[in-house]
Amino acid sequence: MAAGKKVLKLLTSFYVLASLVFLIWMVFFDENDLVNQWRLKSRIRELEREKLYYLEMISKLEQEKTSLLLDEELLERFARERYLMKKPGEEVYIIEQNSE
């Protein structure tokens, strides 16, 4: 019984109770609780994936830009396809495909 009284006295100690209250507060009620930390880490991972995607797209577009500036035939083809440009006296026909 002496051991039980020691454990009970230890659990009712001010420092133990204050520590338990502090721990419970930090885990469940604080602005930076565990749930919010998990959500924030998840959001960071998502943003890092988006960052990698956009960095790859920037690299791809820079390569395309370089190749367009160096090759006039490719630049003309790009302008004709994307912006429907034409030479004087030419007619442009646009064929649309049905997506049924």
Steps between C-alpha positions, in 0.01 A plus 500: 500500500791732558590481130142588402504804724832611351361469146183685600703772668725527191199526266343771714824696505466854366779454245361175361149645472630821342706297252200282409275801452768668287549186290127454443463867411785486246378178336130581467410864562790716390505684167795283396358165609586168339211506252598842367864394477400196294284716268781750453754229417256353248453842340877550482543167318226599254660838434842339450351270233342800327830683517679212327231487232528872427879489497484222239253702294725808517796295383298352214376843390850647516626222274211561260573874501868440425421263215246748355748786509769295326292336224294724270309211342392379842402855598286534184335164565431597862346834397283336234373224730450691820404847386351411159737735321525486123702640213347765275269342244458177694175364636482312829250220554425386854372146539330429830459145623188392684569344838195273506 
